[in-house]
Amino acid sequence: MKWTVQKIISWSQDYLQGKGVENPRLDVELLLEEVLGISRIRLYTEWDRPLDEEELKKFKSLLKRRVQREPLAYILGRREFYSLGFKVNSAVLVPRPETEELVEFALDFLKEKKEEKIKILDLCTGSGCILISLLKNLPQSEGVGIDFLTEALAVAQENAAAHQVQDRTTWIEADLLQDWPAEILSQKFDLITANPPYIPESEWTQLQEEVQFFEPKSALISGPHGTDVYAAIFENLKNILASGALFIGEMGEEQSKILSSLAHEQLPDIKTSVLKDLSGKERFFLISNSPR
Ligand code: GLN
């Protein structure tokens, strides 16, 4: 049998579906787009195009990885976030759509200061997607990204270079649960962002296979309540939030109470608030250091 675009799409879709993969059609099309080097829309105009041996072999090897539940973003080596393309690999969390909302809220907070030189700190930066998206939209600003994985920082740096913001970024390797670097503690930031690990250890085995078997556990899990990294952040925040500054972090949908009490232990006079994501779940924890 000759494998045409049409045949391979319909066969692979059924195959992935049978294996319990969600959204199989989109994944198949994106893999085929990669193998054939043509856009998804052209798959439809080249419906009867046969695949040669080489293409078929490459497609099968990618499909096999997807069947084994490897996230599509790792197979392709990239993911779109806030309308920008980001390199990703297994050292970094795959950027999520909810996190784009964090960027949106942060930009909204800064909308009056768009042309000013804002100092941003992004904790647990991973691929650098939050910081780089912010800097792309705040042309005078500069930012520091922290992560404890050397391999993650290498990805973030590549992304910063690809988006031409490397001159406005500094990347620091540090474990937020240990000592915070003096060069951070001696500065004040106008905006501090974080998508720290926030899932409780006991929930690890309930996560989707894609997440559990492939994504870095250290980017997702943080102690028995999922709050260890947050506690370390709150401990240090008072030293580094500039007057009028905002902290915005992503959190689990049931964490607002525990985070509020942890935050108020460290910063008794501070104003905290919670924002929901587009699906209506409490998702973002905010601390504003507004002058009284
Ligand atoms: N900041 C990155 C993201 O939002 C990585 C977050 C993490 O590793 N916990 O995707």
py3Dmol code that shows the C-alpha trace and the ligand (Angstrom):
import py3Dmol

protein = """\
ATOM      1  CA  MET A   1       0.000   0.000   0.000  1.00  0.00           C
ATOM      2  CA  LYS A   2       1.144   3.535  -0.804  1.00  0.00           C
ATOM      3  CA  TRP A   3       1.164   5.863   2.200  1.00  0.00           C
ATOM      4  CA  THR A   4      -0.287   9.187   1.164  1.00  0.00           C
ATOM      5  CA  VAL A   5      -0.727  12.200   3.424  1.00  0.00           C
ATOM      6  CA  GLN A   6      -4.402  11.351   3.775  1.00  0.00           C
ATOM      7  CA  LYS A   7      -3.815   7.708   4.637  1.00  0.00           C
ATOM      8  CA  ILE A   8      -1.075   8.382   7.121  1.00  0.00           C
ATOM      9  CA  ILE A   9      -3.160  11.006   8.902  1.00  0.00           C
ATOM     10  CA  SER A  10      -6.212   8.853   9.252  1.00  0.00           C
ATOM     11  CA  TRP A  11      -4.292   5.705  10.227  1.00  0.00           C
ATOM     12  CA  SER A  12      -2.131   7.491  12.798  1.00  0.00           C
ATOM     13  CA  GLN A  13      -5.073   9.339  14.272  1.00  0.00           C
ATOM     14  CA  ASP A  14      -6.879   6.060  14.915  1.00  0.00           C
ATOM     15  CA  TYR A  15      -3.712   4.516  16.257  1.00  0.00           C
ATOM     16  CA  LEU A  16      -3.043   7.305  18.782  1.00  0.00           C
ATOM     17  CA  GLN A  17      -6.710   7.406  19.730  1.00  0.00           C
ATOM     18  CA  GLY A  18      -6.630   3.687  20.454  1.00  0.00           C
ATOM     19  CA  LYS A  19      -3.635   4.253  22.701  1.00  0.00           C
ATOM     20  CA  GLY A  20      -5.542   6.908  24.669  1.00  0.00           C
ATOM     21  CA  VAL A  21      -3.633   9.970  23.444  1.00  0.00           C
ATOM     22  CA  GLU A  22      -5.704  13.170  23.679  1.00  0.00           C
ATOM     23  CA  ASN A  23      -6.174  15.364  20.569  1.00  0.00           C
ATOM     24  CA  PRO A  24      -4.548  12.818  18.257  1.00  0.00           C
ATOM     25  CA  ARG A  25      -5.466  14.582  15.010  1.00  0.00           C
ATOM     26  CA  LEU A  26      -3.628  17.779  15.853  1.00  0.00           C
ATOM     27  CA  ASP A  27      -0.569  15.892  17.063  1.00  0.00           C
ATOM     28  CA  VAL A  28      -0.415  13.784  13.901  1.00  0.00           C
ATOM     29  CA  GLU A  29      -0.687  16.849  11.699  1.00  0.00           C
ATOM     30  CA  LEU A  30       2.030  18.668  13.615  1.00  0.00           C
ATOM     31  CA  LEU A  31       4.363  15.676  13.384  1.00  0.00           C
ATOM     32  CA  LEU A  32       3.715  15.343   9.675  1.00  0.00           C
ATOM     33  CA  GLU A  33       4.272  19.044   9.190  1.00  0.00           C
ATOM     34  CA  GLU A  34       7.663  18.579  10.840  1.00  0.00           C
ATOM     35  CA  VAL A  35       8.626  15.568   8.731  1.00  0.00           C
ATOM     36  CA  LEU A  36       7.505  16.975   5.385  1.00  0.00           C
ATOM     37  CA  GLY A  37       8.653  20.512   6.119  1.00  0.00           C
ATOM     38  CA  ILE A  38       5.354  21.981   4.964  1.00  0.00           C
ATOM     39  CA  SER A  39       2.665  23.915   6.813  1.00  0.00           C
ATOM     40  CA  ARG A  40      -0.420  22.143   8.171  1.00  0.00           C
ATOM     41  CA  ILE A  41      -2.615  23.883   5.663  1.00  0.00           C
ATOM     42  CA  ARG A  42      -0.586  22.411   2.815  1.00  0.00           C
ATOM     43  CA  LEU A  43      -1.189  18.912   4.139  1.00  0.00           C
ATOM     44  CA  TYR A  44      -4.749  19.418   2.926  1.00  0.00           C
ATOM     45  CA  THR A  45      -3.776  20.645  -0.518  1.00  0.00           C
ATOM     46  CA  GLU A  46      -1.315  17.767  -0.847  1.00  0.00           C
ATOM     47  CA  TRP A  47      -3.753  15.152   0.383  1.00  0.00           C
ATOM     48  CA  ASP A  48      -2.641  12.559  -2.215  1.00  0.00           C
ATOM     49  CA  ARG A  49       1.078  13.198  -1.924  1.00  0.00           C
ATOM     50  CA  PRO A  50       2.897   9.920  -1.294  1.00  0.00           C
ATOM     51  CA  LEU A  51       5.528   9.742   1.443  1.00  0.00           C
ATOM     52  CA  ASP A  52       8.934   8.390   0.426  1.00  0.00           C
ATOM     53  CA  GLU A  53      10.826   5.788   2.480  1.00  0.00           C
ATOM     54  CA  GLU A  54      12.868   8.353   4.343  1.00  0.00           C
ATOM     55  CA  GLU A  55       9.834  10.465   5.291  1.00  0.00           C
ATOM     56  CA  LEU A  56       7.901   7.429   6.378  1.00  0.00           C
ATOM     57  CA  LYS A  57      10.740   6.220   8.563  1.00  0.00           C
ATOM     58  CA  LYS A  58      11.135   9.614  10.232  1.00  0.00           C
ATOM     59  CA  PHE A  59       7.399   9.961  10.775  1.00  0.00           C
ATOM     60  CA  LYS A  60       7.145   6.497  12.352  1.00  0.00           C
ATOM     61  CA  SER A  61       9.948   7.225  14.782  1.00  0.00           C
ATOM     62  CA  LEU A  62       8.275  10.475  15.913  1.00  0.00           C
ATOM     63  CA  LEU A  63       4.873   8.807  16.164  1.00  0.00           C
ATOM     64  CA  LYS A  64       6.379   6.076  18.301  1.00  0.00           C
ATOM     65  CA  ARG A  65       7.687   8.668  20.753  1.00  0.00           C
ATOM     66  CA  ARG A  66       4.221  10.226  20.974  1.00  0.00           C
ATOM     67  CA  VAL A  67       2.647   6.785  21.603  1.00  0.00           C
ATOM     68  CA  GLN A  68       5.075   6.404  24.474  1.00  0.00           C
ATOM     69  CA  ARG A  69       3.533   9.631  25.799  1.00  0.00           C
ATOM     70  CA  GLU A  70       6.452  11.959  25.207  1.00  0.00           C
ATOM     71  CA  PRO A  71       4.935  15.470  25.058  1.00  0.00           C
ATOM     72  CA  LEU A  72       4.685  16.840  21.534  1.00  0.00           C
ATOM     73  CA  ALA A  73       6.696  19.903  22.559  1.00  0.00           C
ATOM     74  CA  TYR A  74       9.710  17.743  23.446  1.00  0.00           C
ATOM     75  CA  ILE A  75       9.422  15.731  20.225  1.00  0.00           C
ATOM     76  CA  LEU A  76       9.361  18.904  18.154  1.00  0.00           C
ATOM     77  CA  GLY A  77      11.811  20.675  20.467  1.00  0.00           C
ATOM     78  CA  ARG A  78       9.673  23.790  20.624  1.00  0.00           C
ATOM     79  CA  ARG A  79       6.465  25.283  21.928  1.00  0.00           C
ATOM     80  CA  GLU A  80       4.665  28.508  21.226  1.00  0.00           C
ATOM     81  CA  PHE A  81       4.095  30.781  24.215  1.00  0.00           C
ATOM     82  CA  TYR A  82       2.613  34.277  24.142  1.00  0.00           C
ATOM     83  CA  SER A  83       2.880  34.184  20.324  1.00  0.00           C
ATOM     84  CA  LEU A  84       6.622  33.525  20.432  1.00  0.00           C
ATOM     85  CA  GLY A  85       8.433  30.294  19.591  1.00  0.00           C
ATOM     86  CA  PHE A  86      10.456  28.784  22.447  1.00  0.00           C
ATOM     87  CA  LYS A  87      13.010  26.015  22.328  1.00  0.00           C
ATOM     88  CA  VAL A  88      12.218  23.350  24.924  1.00  0.00           C
ATOM     89  CA  ASN A  89      13.769  20.085  26.021  1.00  0.00           C
ATOM     90  CA  SER A  90      13.325  17.694  28.918  1.00  0.00           C
ATOM     91  CA  ALA A  91      15.300  19.981  31.264  1.00  0.00           C
ATOM     92  CA  VAL A  92      12.480  22.522  31.224  1.00  0.00           C
ATOM     93  CA  LEU A  93       8.776  22.473  31.874  1.00  0.00           C
ATOM     94  CA  VAL A  94       6.646  22.718  28.737  1.00  0.00           C
ATOM     95  CA  PRO A  95       5.181  26.254  28.839  1.00  0.00           C
ATOM     96  CA  ARG A  96       1.450  26.141  29.622  1.00  0.00           C
ATOM     97  CA  PRO A  97      -1.376  28.353  28.322  1.00  0.00           C
ATOM     98  CA  GLU A  98      -2.343  29.412  31.899  1.00  0.00           C
ATOM     99  CA  THR A  99       1.115  30.874  32.321  1.00  0.00           C
ATOM    100  CA  GLU A 100       0.466  33.147  29.338  1.00  0.00           C
ATOM    101  CA  GLU A 101      -2.247  34.719  31.479  1.00  0.00           C
ATOM    102  CA  LEU A 102       0.370  35.480  34.139  1.00  0.00           C
ATOM    103  CA  VAL A 103       2.335  37.405  31.495  1.00  0.00           C
ATOM    104  CA  GLU A 104      -0.844  39.215  30.477  1.00  0.00           C
ATOM    105  CA  PHE A 105      -1.619  40.273  34.074  1.00  0.00           C
ATOM    106  CA  ALA A 106       1.954  41.437  34.625  1.00  0.00           C
ATOM    107  CA  LEU A 107       1.910  43.526  31.436  1.00  0.00           C
ATOM    108  CA  ASP A 108      -1.405  45.011  32.438  1.00  0.00           C
ATOM    109  CA  PHE A 109       0.070  46.020  35.796  1.00  0.00           C
ATOM    110  CA  LEU A 110       2.934  47.740  33.990  1.00  0.00           C
ATOM    111  CA  LYS A 111       0.892  49.340  31.209  1.00  0.00           C
ATOM    112  CA  GLU A 112       1.523  52.918  32.396  1.00  0.00           C
ATOM    113  CA  LYS A 113       5.249  52.236  32.636  1.00  0.00           C
ATOM    114  CA  LYS A 114       5.717  50.514  29.291  1.00  0.00           C
ATOM    115  CA  GLU A 115       8.470  52.863  28.139  1.00  0.00           C
ATOM    116  CA  GLU A 116      10.264  52.981  31.499  1.00  0.00           C
ATOM    117  CA  LYS A 117      13.188  50.894  32.571  1.00  0.00           C
ATOM    118  CA  ILE A 118      11.511  48.223  34.684  1.00  0.00           C
ATOM    119  CA  LYS A 119      13.596  45.737  36.650  1.00  0.00           C
ATOM    120  CA  ILE A 120      12.128  42.241  36.523  1.00  0.00           C
ATOM    121  CA  LEU A 121      13.078  39.095  38.413  1.00  0.00           C
ATOM    122  CA  ASP A 122      11.748  35.743  37.182  1.00  0.00           C
ATOM    123  CA  LEU A 123      12.105  32.898  39.680  1.00  0.00           C
ATOM    124  CA  CYS A 124      12.207  29.258  38.477  1.00  0.00           C
ATOM    125  CA  THR A 125      12.631  30.558  34.956  1.00  0.00           C
ATOM    126  CA  GLY A 126      12.916  27.192  33.148  1.00  0.00           C
ATOM    127  CA  SER A 127      12.777  27.903  29.399  1.00  0.00           C
ATOM    128  CA  GLY A 128      12.715  31.621  30.227  1.00  0.00           C
ATOM    129  CA  CYS A 129       9.298  31.939  28.591  1.00  0.00           C
ATOM    130  CA  ILE A 130       7.849  34.363  31.168  1.00  0.00           C
ATOM    131  CA  LEU A 131      10.801  36.732  31.344  1.00  0.00           C
ATOM    132  CA  ILE A 132      11.474  36.752  27.611  1.00  0.00           C
ATOM    133  CA  SER A 133       7.816  37.399  26.730  1.00  0.00           C
ATOM    134  CA  LEU A 134       7.768  40.298  29.200  1.00  0.00           C
ATOM    135  CA  LEU A 135      10.973  41.814  27.852  1.00  0.00           C
ATOM    136  CA  LYS A 136       9.725  41.543  24.264  1.00  0.00           C
ATOM    137  CA  ASN A 137       6.776  43.699  25.291  1.00  0.00           C
ATOM    138  CA  LEU A 138       8.689  46.125  27.526  1.00  0.00           C
ATOM    139  CA  PRO A 139      11.460  47.411  25.291  1.00  0.00           C
ATOM    140  CA  GLN A 140      13.352  49.427  27.954  1.00  0.00           C
ATOM    141  CA  SER A 141      13.215  46.811  30.697  1.00  0.00           C
ATOM    142  CA  GLU A 142      15.782  44.375  31.932  1.00  0.00           C
ATOM    143  CA  GLY A 143      15.456  41.124  33.783  1.00  0.00           C
ATOM    144  CA  VAL A 144      17.120  38.427  35.800  1.00  0.00           C
ATOM    145  CA  GLY A 145      16.081  34.784  35.461  1.00  0.00           C
ATOM    146  CA  ILE A 146      16.942  32.234  38.137  1.00  0.00           C
ATOM    147  CA  ASP A 147      16.859  28.464  37.909  1.00  0.00           C
ATOM    148  CA  PHE A 148      18.740  25.740  39.710  1.00  0.00           C
ATOM    149  CA  LEU A 149      19.329  23.590  36.618  1.00  0.00           C
ATOM    150  CA  THR A 150      22.309  24.450  34.411  1.00  0.00           C
ATOM    151  CA  GLU A 151      20.605  22.733  31.482  1.00  0.00           C
ATOM    152  CA  ALA A 152      17.481  24.852  31.907  1.00  0.00           C
ATOM    153  CA  LEU A 153      19.491  28.073  31.928  1.00  0.00           C
ATOM    154  CA  ALA A 154      21.210  27.006  28.710  1.00  0.00           C
ATOM    155  CA  VAL A 155      17.765  26.704  27.086  1.00  0.00           C
ATOM    156  CA  ALA A 156      16.662  30.063  28.513  1.00  0.00           C
ATOM    157  CA  GLN A 157      19.793  31.740  27.173  1.00  0.00           C
ATOM    158  CA  GLU A 158      19.246  30.284  23.724  1.00  0.00           C
ATOM    159  CA  ASN A 159      15.676  31.558  23.788  1.00  0.00           C
ATOM    160  CA  ALA A 160      16.795  35.021  24.892  1.00  0.00           C
ATOM    161  CA  ALA A 161      19.257  35.132  21.995  1.00  0.00           C
ATOM    162  CA  ALA A 162      16.648  33.903  19.507  1.00  0.00           C
ATOM    163  CA  HIS A 163      14.346  36.733  20.594  1.00  0.00           C
ATOM    164  CA  GLN A 164      17.117  39.326  20.736  1.00  0.00           C
ATOM    165  CA  VAL A 165      16.738  40.198  24.391  1.00  0.00           C
ATOM    166  CA  GLN A 166      19.999  38.655  25.609  1.00  0.00           C
ATOM    167  CA  ASP A 167      21.537  42.102  26.227  1.00  0.00           C
ATOM    168  CA  ARG A 168      18.780  42.855  28.703  1.00  0.00           C
ATOM    169  CA  THR A 169      18.907  39.571  30.596  1.00  0.00           C
ATOM    170  CA  THR A 170      21.076  38.026  33.301  1.00  0.00           C
ATOM    171  CA  TRP A 171      20.754  34.335  34.106  1.00  0.00           C
ATOM    172  CA  ILE A 172      21.727  33.046  37.518  1.00  0.00           C
ATOM    173  CA  GLU A 173      22.018  29.468  38.695  1.00  0.00           C
ATOM    174  CA  ALA A 174      20.712  29.164  42.257  1.00  0.00           C
ATOM    175  CA  ASP A 175      18.589  26.845  44.362  1.00  0.00           C
ATOM    176  CA  LEU A 176      15.847  28.936  45.971  1.00  0.00           C
ATOM    177  CA  LEU A 177      15.520  26.393  48.784  1.00  0.00           C
ATOM    178  CA  GLN A 178      19.147  27.009  49.734  1.00  0.00           C
ATOM    179  CA  ASP A 179      21.024  30.296  49.812  1.00  0.00           C
ATOM    180  CA  TRP A 180      19.797  33.145  47.662  1.00  0.00           C
ATOM    181  CA  PRO A 181      22.589  34.859  45.743  1.00  0.00           C
ATOM    182  CA  ALA A 182      23.848  38.099  47.304  1.00  0.00           C
ATOM    183  CA  GLU A 183      23.625  39.814  43.913  1.00  0.00           C
ATOM    184  CA  ILE A 184      19.845  39.273  44.048  1.00  0.00           C
ATOM    185  CA  LEU A 185      19.339  40.168  47.697  1.00  0.00           C
ATOM    186  CA  SER A 186      21.163  43.462  47.209  1.00  0.00           C
ATOM    187  CA  GLN A 187      18.749  44.623  44.475  1.00  0.00           C
ATOM    188  CA  LYS A 188      15.140  45.843  44.330  1.00  0.00           C
ATOM    189  CA  PHE A 189      12.800  44.740  41.551  1.00  0.00           C
ATOM    190  CA  ASP A 190       9.663  46.418  40.178  1.00  0.00           C
ATOM    191  CA  LEU A 191       8.136  43.123  39.119  1.00  0.00           C
ATOM    192  CA  ILE A 192       8.832  39.626  40.397  1.00  0.00           C
ATOM    193  CA  THR A 193       7.291  36.703  38.565  1.00  0.00           C
ATOM    194  CA  ALA A 194       7.351  32.998  39.342  1.00  0.00           C
ATOM    195  CA  ASN A 195       5.856  29.782  38.126  1.00  0.00           C
ATOM    196  CA  PRO A 196       7.447  27.703  40.864  1.00  0.00           C
ATOM    197  CA  PRO A 197       6.819  24.015  41.454  1.00  0.00           C
ATOM    198  CA  TYR A 198       3.566  23.946  43.443  1.00  0.00           C
ATOM    199  CA  ILE A 199       2.176  20.403  43.326  1.00  0.00           C
ATOM    200  CA  PRO A 200       2.167  18.341  46.565  1.00  0.00           C
ATOM    201  CA  GLU A 201       4.437  15.292  46.511  1.00  0.00           C
ATOM    202  CA  SER A 202       1.476  12.922  47.056  1.00  0.00           C
ATOM    203  CA  GLU A 203      -0.098  14.004  43.750  1.00  0.00           C
ATOM    204  CA  TRP A 204       2.899  13.057  41.610  1.00  0.00           C
ATOM    205  CA  THR A 205       1.611   9.616  40.637  1.00  0.00           C
ATOM    206  CA  GLN A 206      -1.790  11.016  39.669  1.00  0.00           C
ATOM    207  CA  LEU A 207      -0.354  13.312  37.023  1.00  0.00           C
ATOM    208  CA  GLN A 208      -0.833  12.607  33.330  1.00  0.00           C
ATOM    209  CA  GLU A 209       1.754  10.189  31.905  1.00  0.00           C
ATOM    210  CA  GLU A 210       3.143  12.907  29.646  1.00  0.00           C
ATOM    211  CA  VAL A 211       3.951  14.979  32.708  1.00  0.00           C
ATOM    212  CA  GLN A 212       4.982  12.242  35.136  1.00  0.00           C
ATOM    213  CA  PHE A 213       7.300  10.329  32.824  1.00  0.00           C
ATOM    214  CA  PHE A 214       8.852  13.171  30.870  1.00  0.00           C
ATOM    215  CA  GLU A 215       8.758  16.555  32.559  1.00  0.00           C
ATOM    216  CA  PRO A 216      11.275  17.531  35.266  1.00  0.00           C
ATOM    217  CA  LYS A 217       9.800  16.580  38.646  1.00  0.00           C
ATOM    218  CA  SER A 218      11.716  19.404  40.318  1.00  0.00           C
ATOM    219  CA  ALA A 219       9.781  21.939  38.212  1.00  0.00           C
ATOM    220  CA  LEU A 220       6.437  20.552  39.413  1.00  0.00           C
ATOM    221  CA  ILE A 221       6.640  19.098  42.920  1.00  0.00           C
ATOM    222  CA  SER A 222       7.498  21.068  46.044  1.00  0.00           C
ATOM    223  CA  GLY A 223       7.198  19.203  49.339  1.00  0.00           C
ATOM    224  CA  PRO A 224       4.154  17.724  51.113  1.00  0.00           C
ATOM    225  CA  HIS A 225       1.874  20.738  50.467  1.00  0.00           C
ATOM    226  CA  GLY A 226       3.471  21.967  47.256  1.00  0.00           C
ATOM    227  CA  THR A 227       4.531  25.127  49.082  1.00  0.00           C
ATOM    228  CA  ASP A 228       8.224  24.651  49.944  1.00  0.00           C
ATOM    229  CA  VAL A 229       9.519  26.894  47.171  1.00  0.00           C
ATOM    230  CA  TYR A 230       6.804  29.466  47.847  1.00  0.00           C
ATOM    231  CA  ALA A 231       7.813  29.605  51.527  1.00  0.00           C
ATOM    232  CA  ALA A 232      11.418  30.274  50.486  1.00  0.00           C
ATOM    233  CA  ILE A 233      10.256  32.981  48.070  1.00  0.00           C
ATOM    234  CA  PHE A 234       8.156  34.757  50.713  1.00  0.00           C
ATOM    235  CA  GLU A 235      11.073  34.659  53.148  1.00  0.00           C
ATOM    236  CA  ASN A 236      13.206  36.682  50.766  1.00  0.00           C
ATOM    237  CA  LEU A 237      10.618  38.866  49.083  1.00  0.00           C
ATOM    238  CA  LYS A 238      10.697  41.690  51.630  1.00  0.00           C
ATOM    239  CA  ASN A 239      14.299  42.464  50.765  1.00  0.00           C
ATOM    240  CA  ILE A 240      13.861  42.647  47.035  1.00  0.00           C
ATOM    241  CA  LEU A 241      10.418  44.125  46.261  1.00  0.00           C
ATOM    242  CA  ALA A 242      10.794  47.776  45.316  1.00  0.00           C
ATOM    243  CA  SER A 243       8.218  50.228  46.605  1.00  0.00           C
ATOM    244  CA  GLY A 244       5.102  49.951  44.431  1.00  0.00           C
ATOM    245  CA  ALA A 245       6.303  46.606  43.073  1.00  0.00           C
ATOM    246  CA  LEU A 246       4.234  43.536  42.299  1.00  0.00           C
ATOM    247  CA  PHE A 247       4.900  39.859  42.854  1.00  0.00           C
ATOM    248  CA  ILE A 248       2.801  37.506  40.739  1.00  0.00           C
ATOM    249  CA  GLY A 249       3.121  33.748  40.947  1.00  0.00           C
ATOM    250  CA  GLU A 250       1.219  30.800  39.527  1.00  0.00           C
ATOM    251  CA  MET A 251      -0.320  28.431  42.091  1.00  0.00           C
ATOM    252  CA  GLY A 252      -2.571  25.406  42.504  1.00  0.00           C
ATOM    253  CA  GLU A 253      -6.318  26.044  42.543  1.00  0.00           C
ATOM    254  CA  GLU A 254      -6.700  25.244  46.241  1.00  0.00           C
ATOM    255  CA  GLN A 255      -3.640  27.027  47.554  1.00  0.00           C
ATOM    256  CA  SER A 256      -4.812  30.595  48.110  1.00  0.00           C
ATOM    257  CA  LYS A 257      -5.385  30.175  51.877  1.00  0.00           C
ATOM    258  CA  ILE A 258      -2.128  28.437  52.652  1.00  0.00           C
ATOM    259  CA  LEU A 259      -0.152  30.880  50.498  1.00  0.00           C
ATOM    260  CA  SER A 260      -1.830  33.880  52.130  1.00  0.00           C
ATOM    261  CA  SER A 261      -0.940  32.650  55.576  1.00  0.00           C
ATOM    262  CA  LEU A 262       2.654  31.857  54.556  1.00  0.00           C
ATOM    263  CA  ALA A 263       2.991  35.279  52.946  1.00  0.00           C
ATOM    264  CA  HIS A 264       1.560  37.152  55.916  1.00  0.00           C
ATOM    265  CA  GLU A 265       3.892  35.339  58.310  1.00  0.00           C
ATOM    266  CA  GLN A 266       6.821  36.875  56.474  1.00  0.00           C
ATOM    267  CA  LEU A 267       5.251  40.139  55.350  1.00  0.00           C
ATOM    268  CA  PRO A 268       2.593  41.074  57.921  1.00  0.00           C
ATOM    269  CA  ASP A 269       1.709  44.442  56.346  1.00  0.00           C
ATOM    270  CA  ILE A 270       1.524  43.339  52.769  1.00  0.00           C
ATOM    271  CA  LYS A 271      -1.541  43.261  50.513  1.00  0.00           C
ATOM    272  CA  THR A 272      -2.205  39.915  48.823  1.00  0.00           C
ATOM    273  CA  SER A 273      -4.792  38.961  46.243  1.00  0.00           C
ATOM    274  CA  VAL A 274      -5.756  36.062  44.024  1.00  0.00           C
ATOM    275  CA  LEU A 275      -6.729  35.989  40.355  1.00  0.00           C
ATOM    276  CA  LYS A 276      -8.547  33.283  38.432  1.00  0.00           C
ATOM    277  CA  ASP A 277      -7.438  31.785  35.131  1.00  0.00           C
ATOM    278  CA  LEU A 278      -9.668  31.622  32.050  1.00  0.00           C
ATOM    279  CA  SER A 279     -11.157  28.337  33.177  1.00  0.00           C
ATOM    280  CA  GLY A 280     -12.356  30.034  36.375  1.00  0.00           C
ATOM    281  CA  LYS A 281      -9.820  28.395  38.716  1.00  0.00           C
ATOM    282  CA  GLU A 282      -7.894  30.399  41.289  1.00  0.00           C
ATOM    283  CA  ARG A 283      -4.469  30.379  39.696  1.00  0.00           C
ATOM    284  CA  PHE A 284      -2.372  33.465  40.451  1.00  0.00           C
ATOM    285  CA  PHE A 285      -1.157  34.777  43.783  1.00  0.00           C
ATOM    286  CA  LEU A 286      -0.288  38.469  43.957  1.00  0.00           C
ATOM    287  CA  ILE A 287       1.558  40.545  46.492  1.00  0.00           C
ATOM    288  CA  SER A 288       1.674  44.257  46.030  1.00  0.00           C
ATOM    289  CA  ASN A 289       4.110  46.429  47.850  1.00  0.00           C
ATOM    290  CA  SER A 290       2.088  49.592  47.513  1.00  0.00           C
ATOM    291  CA  PRO A 291       3.208  52.491  49.622  1.00  0.00           C
ATOM    292  CA  ARG A 292       0.707  53.167  52.409  1.00  0.00           C
TER     293      ARG A 292
END
"""
ligand_1 = """\
10
LIG
N 8.878 29.564 34.169
C 8.745 28.373 33.406
C 7.317 28.247 32.913
O 6.462 28.970 33.323
C 9.179 27.131 34.188
C 8.394 26.929 35.456
C 8.971 25.813 36.296
O 9.980 25.197 35.938
N 8.335 25.551 37.401
O 7.000 27.441 32.105
"""
view = py3Dmol.view(width=600, height=400)
view.addModel(protein, "pdb")
view.setStyle({"model": 0}, {"cartoon": {"style": "trace"}})
view.addModel(ligand_1, "xyz")
view.setStyle({"model": 1}, {"stick": {}})
view.zoomTo()
view.show()
